[in-house]
């Protein structure tokens, strides 16, 4: 794909609009003490989150997170050892990952939750055969 002056100018305009609507990052660090990535925005807001909750960083080791860099626009964070990038507006929009990835994570959490409806469904499935019931052994007195 050839980049024309028109395409280049349009990209610059989109970047300028993004910088106006979202505060840029001025500092990024990995805090080993609390195992959190900390991003400080020009507005003074600090974002701190576990890398395990971020798509692309969930299996990273602390040493791989220590040399994070802010991109020139201030809207991105780059992790050179992982060749991973975070775009701050999208990060917050999808809550630390793409919407698809977050949906899968939420589904995993939902599968772990025990509710009365799940218990009832399990009982109904048990009536169809299911796992054999455990029998209590009588203790000799």
Long-range contacts (C-beta under 8 A, 24 or more apart in sequence): 15-73, 15-75, 18-73, 18-75, 18-89, 19-73, 19-74, 19-75, 21-89, 22-75, 22-88, 22-89, 24-70, 24-73, 24-74, 24-75, 25-70, 25-74, 25-75, 25-76, 25-77, 25-88, 26-70, 26-74, 27-70, 28-68, 28-69, 28-70, 28-77, 29-68, 30-62, 30-65, 30-66, 30-68, 32-62, 32-66, 35-62, 37-65, 37-68, 37-77, 39-77, 39-88, 41-88, 42-74, 47-92, 49-96, 53-96, 53-97, 53-105, 54-86, 54-91, 54-96, 54-97, 55-96, 55-97, 55-98, 55-101, 56-82, 56-84, 56-86, 57-82, 57-84, 57-86, 60-84
